[in-house]
Amino acid sequence: MMACGCDMPIPEGFCNCNLQVDGCDGICGSGKVLDVCDMCAGSGYPEGACNCLGDTLDCNGNCGGSDYLDECDVCNGPGILFEEGECDCAGHKLDVCGVCDGNGIPEGYCDCMKNHEDCENVCGGSAGINSCGLCAEEPVFTPEDCDCEHHKEDCMGVCNGNRVYDECNVCGGFGIPVGHCDCFQNVDGCDGVCFSGKEM
């Protein structure tokens, strides 16, 4: 083909006088070439793949291999052995509180919620020493009780005292005086009637 002037033919293997070649698309000088996967102007292996099929490297470096990383990043490893009581990749165990590699019930407490035993040795219980020094709820008092033994005050206001009102309504008194017939120191008349005033 006489196309380059001065009767010079296009050099063999080229498609024009500028020494360009046909691209893979059949267009002279397009510059398009086949990629590694024989795709015209393709981008080669898919991103992250190790071949044209899209396979990736396994954990042993084999393209399209079946080896895998377990949850502990060990190639073909067994992972965390939960059935053997392990709770992490380091082989730690759960403590009594369900904490992986924990220290169990905190010192000074009776359970994982940091409760204490009450005075009845019940963990997290509410029993305490009441005002009477007993491990129980507050005792039930009547309005007349003056202590934890349910004693009463006497007429002098002494708790569990022994003073009482006599028949003359005197606290700790001795009642009607001897020789008198009432609390006002009156005497019987000759008719036997108190304070009748009758005399013999």
TALINRA-V912505 format. One record per run of one state. SS is the DSSP state (helix for helix, strand for strand, loop for the rest). FROM is the first residue (numbers start at 1). TO is the last residue. If there is no record, write none. Layout:
<<SS/FROM/TO> <SS/FROM/TO>>
//
This chain:
<<loop/1/1> <strand/2/2> <loop/3/8> <strand/9/9> <loop/10/21> <strand/22/22> <loop/23/27> <strand/28/28> <loop/29/33> <strand/34/34> <loop/35/39> <strand/40/40> <loop/41/56> <strand/57/57> <loop/58/62> <strand/63/63> <loop/64/68> <strand/69/69> <loop/70/74> <strand/75/75> <loop/76/81> <helix/82/84> <loop/85/85> <strand/86/86> <loop/87/92> <strand/93/94> <loop/95/99> <strand/100/100> <loop/101/116> <strand/117/117> <loop/118/122> <strand/123/123> <loop/124/128> <strand/129/129> <loop/130/134> <strand/135/135> <loop/136/144> <strand/145/145> <loop/146/151> <strand/152/153> <loop/154/158> <strand/159/159> <loop/160/164> <strand/165/165> <loop/166/170> <strand/171/171> <loop/172/187> <strand/188/188> <loop/189/193> <strand/194/194> <loop/195/200>>
//
